[in-house]
Amino acid sequence: MANGHLEDPSKASQMVENCTADIITLGKGALANHNWPVKVKNDELLAIFDQEKILRPNATIKDFELVD
């Protein structure tokens, strides 16, 4: 199993092809592209992980959360 900076499909497939890893796991790549396998299969452009956009807390209070 391999993990770490494998959101680049060429790096990931090279590790599997070279028998360096039987399986790869994604962290940031999956957070930025929830459908990463489909995008790679269809040769679509992958989004780059943006920590501010993806992991930034959203501390807004919704109307249904307010108590009368």
Rosetta constraint file for C-alpha pairs under 8 A:
AtomPair CA 1 CA 21 HARMONIC 5.11 0.50
AtomPair CA 1 CA 22 HARMONIC 5.81 0.50
AtomPair CA 1 CA 23 HARMONIC 4.89 0.50
AtomPair CA 1 CA 24 HARMONIC 5.54 0.50
AtomPair CA 1 CA 25 HARMONIC 7.31 0.50
AtomPair CA 2 CA 21 HARMONIC 5.83 0.50
AtomPair CA 2 CA 23 HARMONIC 6.48 0.50
AtomPair CA 2 CA 24 HARMONIC 4.78 0.50
AtomPair CA 2 CA 25 HARMONIC 6.26 0.50
AtomPair CA 3 CA 24 HARMONIC 5.87 0.50
AtomPair CA 3 CA 25 HARMONIC 5.11 0.50
AtomPair CA 3 CA 26 HARMONIC 6.28 0.50
AtomPair CA 3 CA 27 HARMONIC 7.72 0.50
AtomPair CA 4 CA 25 HARMONIC 7.87 0.50
AtomPair CA 4 CA 26 HARMONIC 7.19 0.50
AtomPair CA 4 CA 27 HARMONIC 7.42 0.50
AtomPair CA 5 CA 26 HARMONIC 7.88 0.50
AtomPair CA 5 CA 28 HARMONIC 7.98 0.50
AtomPair CA 5 CA 29 HARMONIC 7.91 0.50
AtomPair CA 6 CA 11 HARMONIC 5.98 0.50
AtomPair CA 6 CA 12 HARMONIC 5.25 0.50
AtomPair CA 6 CA 24 HARMONIC 7.50 0.50
AtomPair CA 6 CA 25 HARMONIC 7.62 0.50
AtomPair CA 6 CA 26 HARMONIC 6.50 0.50
AtomPair CA 6 CA 29 HARMONIC 7.47 0.50
AtomPair CA 7 CA 11 HARMONIC 7.85 0.50
AtomPair CA 7 CA 12 HARMONIC 7.19 0.50
AtomPair CA 7 CA 26 HARMONIC 6.45 0.50
AtomPair CA 7 CA 28 HARMONIC 7.37 0.50
AtomPair CA 7 CA 29 HARMONIC 4.65 0.50
AtomPair CA 7 CA 30 HARMONIC 7.63 0.50
AtomPair CA 8 CA 12 HARMONIC 6.40 0.50
AtomPair CA 9 CA 13 HARMONIC 5.99 0.50
AtomPair CA 9 CA 40 HARMONIC 6.85 0.50
AtomPair CA 10 CA 14 HARMONIC 5.97 0.50
AtomPair CA 11 CA 15 HARMONIC 6.37 0.50
AtomPair CA 12 CA 16 HARMONIC 6.65 0.50
AtomPair CA 12 CA 24 HARMONIC 6.64 0.50
AtomPair CA 13 CA 17 HARMONIC 5.99 0.50
AtomPair CA 14 CA 18 HARMONIC 5.92 0.50
AtomPair CA 15 CA 19 HARMONIC 6.16 0.50
AtomPair CA 15 CA 20 HARMONIC 4.96 0.50
AtomPair CA 15 CA 21 HARMONIC 5.60 0.50
AtomPair CA 16 CA 20 HARMONIC 6.02 0.50
AtomPair CA 16 CA 21 HARMONIC 5.17 0.50
AtomPair CA 16 CA 22 HARMONIC 5.71 0.50
AtomPair CA 16 CA 23 HARMONIC 6.74 0.50
AtomPair CA 16 CA 24 HARMONIC 7.75 0.50
AtomPair CA 26 CA 30 HARMONIC 5.55 0.50
AtomPair CA 27 CA 31 HARMONIC 6.38 0.50
AtomPair CA 28 CA 32 HARMONIC 6.13 0.50
AtomPair CA 28 CA 49 HARMONIC 5.99 0.50
AtomPair CA 29 CA 33 HARMONIC 5.95 0.50
AtomPair CA 29 CA 36 HARMONIC 7.27 0.50
AtomPair CA 29 CA 48 HARMONIC 7.50 0.50
AtomPair CA 29 CA 49 HARMONIC 6.53 0.50
AtomPair CA 30 CA 34 HARMONIC 5.11 0.50
AtomPair CA 30 CA 35 HARMONIC 7.28 0.50
AtomPair CA 30 CA 36 HARMONIC 6.12 0.50
AtomPair CA 31 CA 49 HARMONIC 7.12 0.50
AtomPair CA 31 CA 54 HARMONIC 7.37 0.50
AtomPair CA 32 CA 47 HARMONIC 5.86 0.50
AtomPair CA 32 CA 48 HARMONIC 6.22 0.50
AtomPair CA 32 CA 49 HARMONIC 4.88 0.50
AtomPair CA 32 CA 50 HARMONIC 7.30 0.50
AtomPair CA 32 CA 54 HARMONIC 7.34 0.50
AtomPair CA 33 CA 46 HARMONIC 6.67 0.50
AtomPair CA 33 CA 47 HARMONIC 6.20 0.50
AtomPair CA 35 CA 39 HARMONIC 6.26 0.50
AtomPair CA 36 CA 40 HARMONIC 6.07 0.50
AtomPair CA 36 CA 46 HARMONIC 7.44 0.50
AtomPair CA 37 CA 41 HARMONIC 6.06 0.50
AtomPair CA 38 CA 42 HARMONIC 6.11 0.50
AtomPair CA 39 CA 43 HARMONIC 5.90 0.50
AtomPair CA 39 CA 44 HARMONIC 4.84 0.50
AtomPair CA 39 CA 45 HARMONIC 7.06 0.50
AtomPair CA 39 CA 46 HARMONIC 6.94 0.50
AtomPair CA 40 CA 44 HARMONIC 6.08 0.50
AtomPair CA 40 CA 46 HARMONIC 7.84 0.50
AtomPair CA 49 CA 54 HARMONIC 7.61 0.50
AtomPair CA 50 CA 54 HARMONIC 6.03 0.50
AtomPair CA 51 CA 55 HARMONIC 5.29 0.50
AtomPair CA 51 CA 56 HARMONIC 6.87 0.50
AtomPair CA 52 CA 56 HARMONIC 5.07 0.50
AtomPair CA 61 CA 65 HARMONIC 6.51 0.50
AtomPair CA 61 CA 66 HARMONIC 7.54 0.50
AtomPair CA 62 CA 66 HARMONIC 7.10 0.50
